[in-house]
Amino acid sequence: MSAGRRRPAPETAKDILGQLDTALQRIGRARGVAEAARFARAARALDEAERGVTATMDAVEAALREDLAALPHAGRAATPGGDGAKV
């Protein structure tokens, strides 16, 4: 990231959750492929990974809410949402 322009904190928080959501979607697609190929062990492992990413997303979302609230200029404008991101 360039040193010239910083992204607003809510935008960065949305990006973080978006990256995790993308990982969750990819794991889900991989699980579907494994199931179609009858790779039962791999499908179970991927199912477990999905649950882990979901739990991670919940924890990160809570942490981001706390981080955003702790910012010096926190307020309603610092709470992202409305575009699919959960924060």
Secondary structure, DSSP 8 states (H G I E B T S, - for coil): --SS----HHHHHHHHHHHHHHHHHHHHHHHHHHHHTT-HHHHHHHHHHHHHHHHHHHHHHHHHHHHHHHSTT-SGGGS--SSS---
